[in-house]
């Protein structure tokens, strides 16, 4: 794993899209398990595009680009530290609220200064 980090604007951009998807009625469209699997595979953007067509536009983040790699690495690292402790650490108990979990991971990344 490299030390590539996403820009703060990448984290914010994705966070706004996730918030929009939740507001558009997709709160329970992604489970915790699906989110963790997509992160572990380094395919979060591809997964979200296929799971919720038209909700996201990740065209700025081409697979293999620094922002794509950095985002996946930082969020996956945060996810690994919180998996199984979502309720205690993040206040999230419904395992069908994967988008809320992703938003919490993004906030954690911002808080921990895991960006450039």
Secondary structure as the mmCIF struct_conf table of DSSP 4:
data_model
#
loop_
_struct_conf.conf_type_id
_struct_conf.id
_struct_conf.beg_label_comp_id
_struct_conf.beg_label_asym_id
_struct_conf.beg_label_seq_id
_struct_conf.end_label_comp_id
_struct_conf.end_label_asym_id
_struct_conf.end_label_seq_id
HELX_RH_AL_P HELX_RH_AL_P1 UNK A 8 UNK A 21
HELX_RH_PI_P HELX_RH_PI_P1 UNK A 22 UNK A 26
TURN_TY1_P TURN_TY1_P1 UNK A 27 UNK A 28
BEND BEND1 UNK A 29 UNK A 29
STRN STRN1 UNK A 30 UNK A 30
HELX_RH_AL_P HELX_RH_AL_P2 UNK A 32 UNK A 40
TURN_TY1_P TURN_TY1_P2 UNK A 41 UNK A 42
HELX_RH_AL_P HELX_RH_AL_P3 UNK A 44 UNK A 51
BEND BEND2 UNK A 52 UNK A 52
TURN_TY1_P TURN_TY1_P3 UNK A 53 UNK A 54
BEND BEND3 UNK A 55 UNK A 55
TURN_TY1_P TURN_TY1_P4 UNK A 59 UNK A 60
BEND BEND4 UNK A 61 UNK A 61
TURN_TY1_P TURN_TY1_P5 UNK A 63 UNK A 64
BEND BEND5 UNK A 65 UNK A 65
HELX_RH_AL_P HELX_RH_AL_P4 UNK A 66 UNK A 82
TURN_TY1_P TURN_TY1_P6 UNK A 83 UNK A 84
HELX_RH_PI_P HELX_RH_PI_P2 UNK A 86 UNK A 90
TURN_TY1_P TURN_TY1_P7 UNK A 95 UNK A 96
STRN STRN2 UNK A 97 UNK A 97
HELX_RH_AL_P HELX_RH_AL_P5 UNK A 98 UNK A 111
TURN_TY1_P TURN_TY1_P8 UNK A 112 UNK A 113
#
